[in-house]
Amino acid sequence: MTTEERQRTMLITGASAGLGESLALACARKGWRLALGARRVDRLEDVARRAREAGASVFAAPLDVTDEHSVERFFGESEAALGVADIVVNNAGLSKPGLLHESATADIRREVETNLLGALFVTRRGVAALVSSKSRGDIVFMGSDAATFPRPGQAIYSATKGALEVLCTSLSRELEGTGVRIIRMRLGPTVSEFAAEWDLSPEALEARTELFRRFGTRDARHLGTLMQGEDVAEAILFAVGRPPGVVIDTIDIYPEAPLGNAVKGLR
Ligand SMILES: NC(=O)c1ccc[n+]([C@@H]2O[C@H](COP(=O)([O-])OP(=O)(O)OC[C@H]3O[C@@H](n4cnc5c(N)ncnc54)[C@H](OP(=O)(O)O)[C@@H]3O)[C@@H](O)[C@H]2O)c1
């Protein structure tokens, strides 16, 4: 039986919206067990209800990844309900665009604590459960192309996602021989609520696009040509579905450049 065919238990942080929600629903359609955590319980319950209707066994509870006690409680309760998660997805994350020298301390802390410290707390607990139970498993990191194309105006975010890159490399070495695989996702722009609090006025979009262009990022990385959450979910399911002995280390996934930009008349 390949890993793909087995029923898996996936724990997703930040499952109340966006990519976490898309991934939860994609796994639900496979009948997997799901441990879903986020801070907004009403939104989370709605995702949990739809996942159950699609065929999943679901544990859903409040989770704040920046709080180690919340992480411990969430893992403990989800293990009591569903058993040890053999896939942990570090998905919770956020970004507030702006220049570092104009950023408030609270905003810097929030971004670093959610994107980096939270992933460390969650991964520590998830790996400990896998190693102590001698179970195979996958730890997925929802990284960003901001790590490979560090962006002006998103320095804090780029730094946190860059740190996750290094963390993935260290961990994959640290966990050699344990059966725990590290999967690094590098996503380009995807439809979600990620930019819900950003200034998306035409002027702000144009200014950001121009800034990106000046620093050599490709057209496809501009807002306006986004992937769907399902595209990312499919890529993750492919990676975690590889049989023992095979590792998908990194997935770079981003929107295709708009047709017509370089080659006219393709469709
Ligand atoms: N969308 C993109 O274009 C894109 C590109 C590259 C990488 N990513 C990465 O993909 C991941 C998911 O982002 P998204 O696009 O799906 O954004 P989103 O729609 O804003 O969803 C973010 C999720 O994170 C949760 N969250 C935030 N802070 C949390 C905390 N302290 N504890 C637990 N959950 C928390 C939110 O739930 P609550 O508010 O209910 O807690 C929400 O469910 C992030 O790591 C992001 O950096 C996204």
Ligand as a Chemical Component Dictionary entry (heavy atoms), coordinates in Angstrom:
data_LIG
# 
_chem_comp.id                   LIG 
_chem_comp.type                 NON-POLYMER 
_chem_comp.pdbx_formal_charge   0 
_chem_comp.three_letter_code    LIG 
# 
loop_
_chem_comp_atom.comp_id 
_chem_comp_atom.atom_id 
_chem_comp_atom.alt_atom_id 
_chem_comp_atom.type_symbol 
_chem_comp_atom.charge 
_chem_comp_atom.model_Cartn_x 
_chem_comp_atom.model_Cartn_y 
_chem_comp_atom.model_Cartn_z 
_chem_comp_atom.pdbx_ordinal 
LIG N1  N1  N 0  -2.018 33.381 -0.163 1  
LIG C1  C1  C 0  -0.814 33.544 -0.664 2  
LIG O1  O1  O 0  -0.636 34.188 -1.709 3  
LIG C2  C2  C 0  0.372  32.922 0.023  4  
LIG C3  C3  C 0  1.602  32.902 -0.670 5  
LIG C4  C4  C 0  2.699  32.336 -0.063 6  
LIG C5  C5  C 0  2.583  31.770 1.197  7  
LIG N2  N2  N 1  1.388  31.806 1.848  8  
LIG C6  C6  C 0  1.324  31.218 3.183  9  
LIG O2  O2  O 0  0.213  30.345 3.276  10 
LIG C7  C7  C 0  -0.221 30.279 4.630  11 
LIG C8  C8  C 0  -1.742 30.433 4.682  12 
LIG O3  O3  O 0  -2.081 31.744 4.259  13 
LIG P1  P1  P 0  -3.444 32.090 3.503  14 
LIG O4  O4  O 0  -3.063 32.708 2.222  15 
LIG O5  O5  O -1 -4.371 30.948 3.526  16 
LIG O6  O6  O 0  -3.960 33.280 4.462  17 
LIG P2  P2  P 0  -5.377 33.489 5.193  18 
LIG O7  O7  O 0  -6.494 33.222 4.258  19 
LIG O8  O8  O 0  -5.272 34.832 5.825  20 
LIG O9  O9  O 0  -5.379 32.356 6.319  21 
LIG C9  C9  C 0  -4.453 32.406 7.383  22 
LIG C10 C10 C 0  -4.879 31.428 8.459  23 
LIG O10 O10 O 0  -3.925 31.516 9.539  24 
LIG C11 C11 C 0  -4.650 31.551 10.753 25 
LIG N3  N3  N 0  -3.868 32.171 11.811 26 
LIG C12 C12 C 0  -3.324 33.415 11.837 27 
LIG N4  N4  N 0  -2.697 33.615 13.010 28 
LIG C13 C13 C 0  -2.844 32.469 13.729 29 
LIG C14 C14 C 0  -2.438 32.058 15.024 30 
LIG N5  N5  N 0  -1.733 32.872 15.845 31 
LIG N6  N6  N 0  -2.746 30.820 15.447 32 
LIG C15 C15 C 0  -3.461 29.982 14.653 33 
LIG N7  N7  N 0  -3.893 30.309 13.424 34 
LIG C16 C16 C 0  -3.585 31.554 12.976 35 
LIG C17 C17 C 0  -5.937 32.288 10.426 36 
LIG O11 O11 O 0  -6.978 31.887 11.304 37 
LIG P3  P3  P 0  -7.491 32.704 12.590 38 
LIG O12 O12 O 0  -7.417 34.154 12.257 39 
LIG O13 O13 O 0  -8.892 32.179 12.751 40 
LIG O14 O14 O 0  -6.583 32.284 13.691 41 
LIG C18 C18 C 0  -6.244 31.735 9.034  42 
LIG O15 O15 O 0  -6.972 30.532 9.126  43 
LIG C19 C19 C 0  0.557  31.368 5.376  44 
LIG O16 O16 O 0  1.623  30.784 6.085  45 
LIG C20 C20 C 0  1.082  32.248 4.278  46 
LIG O17 O17 O 0  2.275  32.907 4.635  47 
LIG C21 C21 C 0  0.284  32.373 1.291  48 
# 
loop_
_chem_comp_bond.comp_id 
_chem_comp_bond.atom_id_1 
_chem_comp_bond.atom_id_2 
_chem_comp_bond.value_order 
_chem_comp_bond.pdbx_ordinal 
LIG N1  C1  SING 1  
LIG C1  O1  DOUB 2  
LIG C1  C2  SING 3  
LIG C2  C3  SING 4  
LIG C2  C21 DOUB 5  
LIG C3  C4  DOUB 6  
LIG C4  C5  SING 7  
LIG C5  N2  DOUB 8  
LIG N2  C6  SING 9  
LIG N2  C21 SING 10 
LIG C6  O2  SING 11 
LIG C6  C20 SING 12 
LIG O2  C7  SING 13 
LIG C7  C8  SING 14 
LIG C7  C19 SING 15 
LIG C8  O3  SING 16 
LIG O3  P1  SING 17 
LIG P1  O4  DOUB 18 
LIG P1  O5  SING 19 
LIG P1  O6  SING 20 
LIG O6  P2  SING 21 
LIG P2  O7  DOUB 22 
LIG P2  O8  SING 23 
LIG P2  O9  SING 24 
LIG O9  C9  SING 25 
LIG C9  C10 SING 26 
LIG C10 O10 SING 27 
LIG C10 C18 SING 28 
LIG O10 C11 SING 29 
LIG C11 N3  SING 30 
LIG C11 C17 SING 31 
LIG N3  C12 SING 32 
LIG N3  C16 SING 33 
LIG C12 N4  DOUB 34 
LIG N4  C13 SING 35 
LIG C13 C14 SING 36 
LIG C13 C16 DOUB 37 
LIG C14 N5  SING 38 
LIG C14 N6  DOUB 39 
LIG N6  C15 SING 40 
LIG C15 N7  DOUB 41 
LIG N7  C16 SING 42 
LIG C17 O11 SING 43 
LIG C17 C18 SING 44 
LIG O11 P3  SING 45 
LIG P3  O12 DOUB 46 
LIG P3  O13 SING 47 
LIG P3  O14 SING 48 
LIG C18 O15 SING 49 
LIG C19 O16 SING 50 
LIG C19 C20 SING 51 
LIG C20 O17 SING 52 
# 
